[in-house]
């Protein structure tokens, strides 16, 4: 799972406030002072997604939700979620609609 600590470490290590692999690219607008909530970054997934996203520090979010009687149902990284759901019809439909499968 991509965590707040992972994002902060990677952007601080980069020279141009971005990092990428063969699937995605993440670009921050600021290298320091990355807040636990709401710090904007741009997420680009070639040919599928190009949009702003926002940092959420998950442990703090869980604590805040617990104060309102809410409990965690699922915490799963994208890869594991994809593997668990890719063969379910409603999710296959969405993946095909997004042209996300090669």
C-alpha positions as CSV (number, residue, x, y, z in Angstrom):
1,X,0.0,0.0,0.0
2,X,1.3,3.5,-0.8
3,X,1.6,5.3,2.5
4,X,2.1,8.8,3.6
5,X,5.7,7.9,4.7
6,X,6.4,6.4,1.2
7,X,5.1,9.4,-0.7
8,X,7.1,11.8,1.6
9,X,10.3,9.8,1.3
10,X,10.1,9.5,-2.5
11,X,9.3,13.1,-3.2
12,X,12.2,14.3,-0.9
13,X,14.6,12.0,-2.8
14,X,13.6,13.3,-6.2
15,X,15.2,16.3,-7.9
16,X,12.1,17.5,-9.7
17,X,9.4,16.6,-7.0
18,X,8.2,13.6,-9.0
19,X,8.7,9.9,-9.2
20,X,7.5,7.2,-11.6
21,X,7.7,3.6,-12.7
22,X,6.5,2.0,-16.0
23,X,2.8,2.4,-14.9
24,X,2.4,5.7,-13.2
25,X,3.9,9.1,-12.4
26,X,3.3,11.1,-9.2
27,X,4.2,14.8,-9.1
28,X,4.1,17.1,-6.0
29,X,4.0,20.9,-6.1
30,X,6.1,21.2,-2.9
31,X,8.9,19.0,-1.5
32,X,8.7,20.0,2.2
33,X,5.8,20.7,4.5
34,X,3.8,17.8,3.2
35,X,0.7,17.9,5.5
36,X,-1.0,14.7,6.8
37,X,-4.3,15.6,5.0
38,X,-5.1,17.5,1.8
39,X,-1.6,18.0,0.4
40,X,-2.3,17.8,-3.4
41,X,-0.3,15.8,-5.9
42,X,-0.9,14.9,-9.5
43,X,-1.4,11.2,-10.4
44,X,-0.9,10.1,-14.0
45,X,-1.6,6.6,-15.3
46,X,-0.8,6.6,-19.0
47,X,-3.9,6.7,-21.1
48,X,-6.3,6.1,-18.2
49,X,-6.0,8.7,-15.4
50,X,-4.6,12.2,-15.1
51,X,-5.9,13.9,-12.0
52,X,-5.1,15.6,-8.7
53,X,-5.1,13.4,-5.6
54,X,-4.6,14.3,-2.0
55,X,-2.5,12.8,0.8
56,X,-4.3,11.1,3.6
57,X,-2.4,9.8,6.7
58,X,-4.3,6.5,7.2
59,X,-3.6,5.8,10.9
60,X,-4.8,9.3,11.8
61,X,-7.9,8.9,9.6
62,X,-8.7,5.6,11.4
63,X,-8.4,7.3,14.8
64,X,-10.7,10.2,13.7
65,X,-13.3,7.8,12.3
66,X,-13.3,5.7,15.6
67,X,-14.4,8.8,17.5
68,X,-17.6,8.6,15.5
69,X,-18.1,4.9,16.0
70,X,-16.8,4.0,12.5
71,X,-14.7,0.9,12.0
72,X,-12.4,-0.2,9.2
73,X,-13.9,-2.6,6.7
74,X,-10.9,-3.0,4.3
75,X,-7.4,-1.7,4.0
76,X,-5.8,-3.0,0.9
77,X,-3.3,-1.7,-1.6
78,X,-4.3,-1.4,-5.2
79,X,-2.5,-4.5,-6.5
80,X,-4.1,-6.8,-3.9
81,X,-7.6,-5.2,-4.5
82,X,-7.2,-5.6,-8.2
83,X,-6.2,-9.3,-7.9
84,X,-9.1,-10.0,-5.6
85,X,-11.7,-8.2,-7.7
86,X,-10.6,-8.4,-11.4
87,X,-12.7,-11.4,-12.2
88,X,-15.9,-10.1,-10.7
89,X,-18.3,-9.0,-13.5
90,X,-19.1,-5.5,-12.1
91,X,-15.4,-4.7,-11.8
92,X,-14.4,-6.2,-15.1
93,X,-17.1,-3.9,-16.7
94,X,-15.5,-0.8,-15.2
95,X,-12.0,-1.9,-16.2
96,X,-13.1,-2.5,-19.8
97,X,-15.0,0.8,-19.9
98,X,-11.9,2.6,-18.8
99,X,-9.8,0.7,-21.3
100,X,-7.5,-0.2,-18.4
101,X,-6.8,-3.7,-19.5
102,X,-4.3,-4.5,-22.2
